[in-house]
Amino acid sequence: MAAEYKIIGGDGREYGPASLEEIRQWCEDGRVAHGTPVWRSDQQRWQPAGGWDELKWDLPKFVPSPPPVAPGAPATVIVPVAAGFFVRLGAHLIDWFILTSLVTLITLPWAESLTALQKEALAEAQAVAPNYDILMKFLLLALAINLPIGCAYQTFFNGRFGATPGKQLLGLRIVREDGSRLGYGRAALRFAAELVTMMTFGAGYLLIAIHPEKRALHDLLAGTKVIRLR
């Protein structure tokens, strides 16, 4: 199979996969410069566009000289790396705050009755002989409200932008195992897989800390990974 290419654009976003003919056209259009990070599928690595022999002749002929760099100063290159546990936890907390605010706003017309049902369910949960009908009613209502909103939130942002607002704020992106874009279908599948992770009482999330690619259980089930651009 012919090699496929991806690039990291000037806005820090990943574009591709693209064929050799398409990436050459991008070079002619000025979208790819000598220092643009380019990934090649058959070699599974990133390097500046000028380092690939098949691309260097298509790059702009006149490239401005880079500013002088102090001796020993490291060069700045945007490279995707696996996102760790704590940065993903921070993104999750941001998304939780946004989702909680969104649910509160949507259910505002029924806030009084929902609050009353919640208090009643909490009281029954602490009772010696709880009324399971009330507990089940509250649980089913909570699922009926939170699941569709959470699914729409995760599927739209991950499918359209590759990351939820919380992940975007922290420079994270969700991609497929081969590094390609997620898409709406895979984003919805990942949301369903995360419901399985929730059933493990946190164990599925702890895989991030020990997995070589820092992938959670739902990443393994959905064939995705979370990267961080540096």
N, C-alpha and C positions, 0 to 999 in steps of 0.2 A: 504493500500500500504506500502511496505517496505520503511524504511527511506533511504534517500540518503545523501551522505556526500560530502563536499568540503574541501580543505585545502589551506592554504597560504604557498607556498614553500619558500625555503631559498632565492630565487631570488625576492621575493615580489609579485610573480604572483599567481593568483588563478587557482586551478586545480580541475576538477570535472564537473558535479556530478559523483559520483561513488557509487557502491553498498557496502554493508558491507564486502562482500568477497573480492572485489577489494581493499578497503582501508586497510584490514588486510594484503593483499599481499604487499601493499605499505609499511606497517610497517616492514614486514619481509625483504623487499628489502632495508630498510634504508632510504626511502624517507620521512618517518614520524618519528619524534622524540617525546619525552615526552612533549616538549614545543611547538610543531607545532600547530598553531591555526586550529581547525577543526570545521566545521559547520554541524549541523544535521538538516535535513529538517523538521522533525515532531516537533522539539522543537524551530526551528527558532532562534538559537543563536550559538555564537562562544565560544569555550573554548579550553584550551590546550588538546592535544590528551590524555595525562595521566589522564585527568578528566573524560573521558568516560569509563564506566566499561567494555563495550564490546571490547575496544581497548587496554586497559592497559596491558593485558597479551600477546599481540602480539608485543609490543614495544621492542626495544633492552634491554637486561637484564642489561648491564653495561653502564651507562650513566655518562660521566665525570661531576664532581662537577662544578656547575657554579661559576664564579669568585665572590669574596666577594662583597657585596653591602653595602654601607654606610647606617646606620640606618635612616629610613625615606625616602630613595631614592625610587622613583617609578620604578616599573618594566617596561621594554619596550616590548610591545606586538603590533603586527601589526593588526589593526582592521579597516575594511572598514567603512567609514562614508559618509553621503551624501555630495557631493561637492556643495559649495555655489556659489552665483552669480559672485563674483569678480574673484575667481580663474578660473571659467569657461570662464569669459570674457577675462582673460589673455591668456588662452589656445586658444581661438577663434582668438585673435589678432596675435598670433604666426602662426596659421594655415593660416590666411589671408595673412600674409607676404609670407609664403612658396608658397601658391597657386598663388599669384600675380606674384611672380618670375617665377613659372612654366609656367603660361600662357604667360608671356612676352617671355620666352625662346622658347616656341612652335610656337608662332606667329611671331618670329623674321624675317622670310623671307618676311612677308607681313606688316612689321612695318610701312613703309612709307605710304602705302595706307590706313591702318587702322587709323593712326594718322590724316591723311587728312580728313577722314570721321568723325572722332570724333570732330575735330575742326568745320567742317561744321554743324554737328548736334548741337553742343553747340551754334553756331551762330543762327541757326534756332530756338532753344529753347528760345532765348532771343529776337527774332524778334516779332514785333507787329502782323504780319500775317505769322506764321511759315509754312514751307513746311512739312506737316505731312508725306509725302512719304519718305523724307530723315530721319526724326526722327524714323519712323517705321523700315526703312532699318537698321539703326544703332542699334536699340533695338533688332531686330531679330538676327542680326549678333553677337551681344554681348552674347545673350542667347545661340546661336548655338556653341559658343566657350567655354563659362564658364560653362554651365550646364553639358556637358559630362565630362569635366576635373574634375569639382567638385564632380560629382557622382562617378567617378572612384577613386578619392583620398579618399573620405569618405568611400566608400564601401570596398575598399581594406584594408585600415589601420584598420578601425573599425571591419571588418569581420575577418581579420587575427590576429591582435594584441589586439583587444578590445579597441583601442584608436588611435587617430591621433597623429602625432608627437608632436603637441602642447600640447595635453593632457598627452602624455607620459612624456614630460619634466616636467610637474607639478604634476606628480604622480596620474593622474586621469585614470579611466577606465569606459567604458560603458558596462553595463550588462543588462540582461532581468530582469523583475520584481521579478523573483524567485532567482536572483543572478547568473544564469547560463550564459555561453558564448553567445555572440551576434550571430556570424555566418554571412555569406555573405548575405543571404536572408533578415534577420532582419536589417542588416546594410543598405541595399538598401532601405528597407521600411522606415527606420528612416530618410534617406536623403530626400525621397519624402515628409515625414511628416514635415520636417523642411522648405520645400518650403511653406507649409501652414502657418507655424509660421511667415515666412517673410512677408506674406500678411497681418498680423495683425499690421504692422508698429511698431513692438517692444513689443506689449502687451503680445504676447505669450512667449517672453523671460523673461518678468518681473514676470511671474508666479514662477520662480525659487526663488525669494525673499520671496514669501508668501506661497508657497506650503509646507505642512509638510515634504515631502521627497525631497524638493528643485528640483522638476521636471518641465521642460518647457513644453509648449503645445505639441511639437513634441515628447517628452518623453511619455506623456500620450497617444498620438495617436498611437505610435509604441510599447508601452508596454516596455519601457526601463527606466533606471535611470543611473545617473552618480555618481560614488563613488570615494572617495579619500582614499588611504591607509595611515594610520598613525601608 
